[in-house]
Amino acid sequence: MSLDKIWKQQLALVSYGNEYLSGQIAMQQLLQHQIFNLHQFTFRDLNTQQLLAQHFQVWLEGLKQQGVQRISLHHSNLLRQEQNPNPNVELLSFAHFIVTHQGTQLSAWIFGQELAKWYSAEEDFIIPPAQCSSARLMTYWRFDLNSKLSKLIKQDLLKPNWDEIHRYTESELFLHHYAQDFEYIPKTDQLYYGTSEVGHSSENSQSTLLALLPNYISAPYAHEMLYQLEDLSVFIQKKINHPYDDQGIIYTPEQQLNLRHFSEKIDDITAKFLVKVANHYPTAKLTVTASVPNEPFDATMQIPTKATPLTEPHENNGKKMSVVTLIIVTAILCLIAFYYGF
């Protein structure tokens, strides 16, 4: 199953929500964020089904009043062995869920939907499009985490090694043979907005948009990788939709299956990367290391001089010994030839 784009709202809700809880920004800034125009969130208790908040503003204000110190994002794999305590609610299999931290008590917030008692069909009921709201209505359901899950959450919050993450992502995705034709234009110093229309907007209209991560906190690697992962996903999806090579020859069924598997791998690594970004984006920077020069005679290359001979004397001695040996062997061969009359 492909990665649902709702992760963009979750990422913004966690990143800006933490800034609100710590008093760094006002609620008005969250309300002005364009990413929340696509979804309408409500918040309920899973056990009682009671409505806790009808909007994320009410939810965040309530969390702050209750003393919640932090919000975090986590992969849903952590909950795969948990049982749903409420048969009247279907918990949905999205890639991520949110956790609120209030002292030692951790509470999970996961997407789900109430099951209608009078509707028994297996497939979801389809409301006529003309009667649907333009905003997607989603409900978060709260349930408290036990001590075992709380430990897993805390382990998930350990500071990541961004250099290792970068090397792994490069090896598993961008150096993969299915990505060999992928050409990425670096978005250096550009913020990631999460909306496709940004790329077609003028600079003036872009200035009114908010990035998915607070723009006053420097996280260049996070923004760059979000762009790069998204572009790679689009590139592979185009190959899946149009499975032909440059000569117009259709890919074999095995190749098409492998492309779909690679697309799933992109989604899986992206989902894991988002967890690190949401919880640690202020540290999302790579260690500055020496890079290989673009040209072999780059002026920055340090060329050995006579003052630093490296292995030169050893090599010269070896050459001299080789010449002497050759002369001796030649003389011996000449004596042997003379002796036998050649």
N, C-alpha and C positions, 0 to 999 in steps of 0.2 A: 504494500500500500504506500502510495506516495506521501511525502511529507506535507501535511496540511499547512497552508499559509497563515493559519491562525497563530503560529509561533511568533509572528511579528508583533501581534497585539500582546502576547504573553511577555515577550522580551521588553517591550516598552513599559508594560504595567509593572514589571519587577524593577527595572532600572530607575524609572522616574518615581515609582512608588517608594523605593528606598530613600531617594532624595527628599521626598515629601515627609516621610517619617522622621528623618534626621533634621528637618527644618531648613534644608538647603533651598527648596523651591516652594512656591505657593501652589495651591490646588488649581488656580486659574491656568497655569502652564500646562497641566495635564489635560484640562478640559479643552484647550486649544489644539491639542495634538491631532493631526489629520488621520493618524492610523486608527484612532478609535471611532472614526465615522463609518467604518465598514462593519462593526459588530456592536451589539448591545448585550452587555453582561448583566446577569442577575446572580445573586449569591444566596444559597439555601443550606440548611443543615441536613445531612444525609439521614440521620436517625429520625428526626421529627418532621422533616420536609418543610419546616418553618422558613418563611422568607426572611432572610437576615438583612439584605440590602438589594434595592432595585436598580442600583447604578454603582459603578466603581468609585464614584466620589463618596457616596454614603459608606461604602465598604472600607475605603482607606481612612476616612474620618473616624469610623467606628474602631478600626484596628489601632489607630493612634490613641484614642481615648482609653482603650483597654491595655495599653502599655506594650504593644507589639513593637519589638526593636528592629526586626528585619523580615524581608520577604526573599525567598530564593526559588530558583527554577531547577527542576530535576527530571531525569528521564523516567518514563513510565515503567521501564523494566524493573525498577525497584519495587513496584507494587504487584508484580505478576503472580505472586503466591498468596496475595491477600484475598479474602472473601468479602463480597459485597453484603453488608448487613441489612440492606433494605431491598426486598424483592420488587417493590413498586417503582424503583428507579433503575434505569439501565445506565451503567457507567460506560462511557465511550472510549474507544481505544485511540486516543490522540498520543502523540509522541512525548508530551511533557505535562507535568502538573506543577502547581505552585505550593509552596510551604510557607506558613507564617510562624515566626519564632516569638513566643511570649514566655520569657523566662526559660524554664526547662520543658515547657509544654510546646510540642510541635504539632501543627494541624495541617493536613493536606487539603488542597482544593483541586478537585478533578472535574472535568466536564462530564455531564450526564443529562439524561432526559427522563421525565416522568412517563410512566406507562399508563395509557388510558384504559380504564377497566372495561369499557364497552367496545374496545377495538382489539380484535384478536388475530388479525392477519400478521403474518411474519414480516412482510415488507413494511417499510415506513409509509405512513399516510402522506399523500402528496396534496398539498394545498394549491388551488389554482393560482398560477403566477400573478394574475391581476389582483389577487387578494393578499399577496405577500408583501412584507415590508422590504425596503431596499437594504436595510441593515439586518445582518444575520444575528438572530437571537440565540444566545448560548448561556447555559446555566452552570455555575460552579457549585459543587457540592462539597461541604466541609465534613471531614471526620478526623478525629484525633489519632495520632500515630502512637503505636506502642514503643517500648524501649528498644526493641530490636531494630525497627525501622528508623528510629531516631538516631541510632548509631550509624546506620548506613547514610543517612542524610548528612551527618557531621563529617563522615569520611568524604562525602561528595564535595564538601566545602573546603577541603585542603587546597592550599595554594598550588596552582598548576605550573608546570614547566612549559612555558610557551615555545621555547626552542625545540623541545622534544615533540610538542604538538605539531609544530611547523614541519619538522623533518618527517614525521609519520604521515601527515596529510599529503606532503609532496610525493612521498614514496608510494602511497596507496592510491592516490587519485591522479595527480597532475603529471606523474611520470608513467602512468599506466598506458599501455599501447593503444587503448581505445580513446585516449586523450591526446594522442600524438599530433593530431591536426588542430587541436584547440589553440586558438590564438587569443590571448587575454591582453587587453589594453589596461595597464596599471591605472588605478584611480588614486594616485598619490595625494594625500591631504584632503581627500573628499570624504564627506560623511555619508553614511548609509541611511537612506530615508525609508526604504522598504516599500515604496510605491512606484509602480512602473511609469506613471505619468511624469515623474520627476525628470526623467531623461529627456522628455519632450518639452519641458517647461523653460521659460526664460529665466535669466538670473534674478530678475526682480521677484517673480513668483516663487522661486526656490527659497528666497530669503525669508519668506513667511512660513516655510515648512520646518518641522522639527525632525531631527534624526531619531533613530530608534534608541540611541544611547545619548545621554545628556552631552551637548556639544562643548560644554565648558570643562569636561574631563577628557584629557587626551588619551585616546585608545586607537592609534593609527592602525595597528595590526588587526584589530577586531573589525574595523570598518572595511579594510582592504580585503580581508578574507571572506567577509559576508558577500561582497561584490563578486569575488573570484569563484566562490562556491556556487552562487546563483547563476553566473554565466556558464559555468561548466555543466550545471544541471540542464540549462536551456539547450546547450550545444548537443548533449547526448539525447535529449528528448527529441530534437529535430532529426537525429539519425534514426531513432526508433520510429518516428512518424513517416520518415522517407528513407527506407532501408536500401539505399543504393550507393555504390562507390562512385568514384570520379569518372569511371568508364561507363556508368549507367547499368552496371551489373548488380542485380539484386543480391543482398546478403543471404547466406544460407540460413536455414531455420536455426542451426546451432549458433551462428553469429548473432542472429536477432535475439535469441534467448540470453546470450552472454551480455548483450547490450542492456537488456532489461535488468539483469542481475547487477551490472555495473551501476545503473541508475539507482537501484535500491541501495547499493553501497554508498553512493554519494549522499543519499538521504540519511542513511544511518550515521555516517561520520558527521554530516552537518548537524544532525540532532544532538549528538554528543558535544560537538563544538559549541553549540548554542548554550548548553548548560554551563560550560566554562566561561563563556562571554557574559552571560547574565549575572553570574555570581562573582566574577573577578575582572570585569572589563577595565577598571582603573589600572590594572597591572599588565594589560595586554600590549606588551612591547617585546620585541626580539632583542637579544643581546647583540651589541655592535661587534661584528667580527670582520677580519680582513677578507676582502673579496678578491677573486681572481681578476686580473686586468682584462679589459675588453680586447685589447690589442697586444700581440706578443712583444712589441717594443714600447710598451707604455712607459712613460717617463717615471712612473712611480715604482717601477721594478728596480730592485737593488741588484746591480750587476757586479760580480766579484772583480776586484782589481788585483794588482800585483801585491798590494799590501795585505790582502787576504787570499792567499793562494789556494785554500781549501785542499783538494786532493792532488794538485798539480805536481808537486815534487815526486810523489809516489808514482804517478803515471809516467813521468820522464825517466825515472830509474828503471821502470819496467820495460820501457821502449829500448833503452841502452842495452839491457841484458839480453833482450830478444835479438838484437843485431849481432852481438858477440857470439851467441849460440848458433845463429845461422851460418856465420863464417866458419866456425869449428866443424859443423856438420858437413858443409860443402867441401872442406879440405879433406876430411875423412873419406868421403865418397870418391874424390879424385884419386886418392891413394889406392883405394880398392880397385877402381877402374884400371889404373896403371898396372897394378899387380896382376890382374887377370887378362890383361892385354886388350882391353876395350879401347 
